[in-house]
Amino acid sequence: MLRWLRRHPAKTARFGERIVEAMREVGVLLIAFTPLDAALQPRDIHPVGVFLAVFLGAGLLLFFGALILEWRYSR
């Protein structure tokens, strides 16, 4: 697998860009839909709040992680 990646640097770069783009998109979706999910929950807010904090944290982690990876690889 590593030999193939070394032999095809253009494809490897495109693959890496797509992974970073997917991370960024999933992060944005998680961030955007966290308030909607909170508004639609019919249950008590405390257990839901913990879940939503994890949901939002995962979105922020993916989004900012993708930005850091993109910044790092662009240099």
Buried (B, 14 or more C-beta within 10 A) or exposed (E): EEEEEEEEEEEEEEEBBEEBEEBBEBBBEBBEBBEEBBEEBEEEEEEBEEBBEEBBEBBBEBBEBBBEBBEEEEE
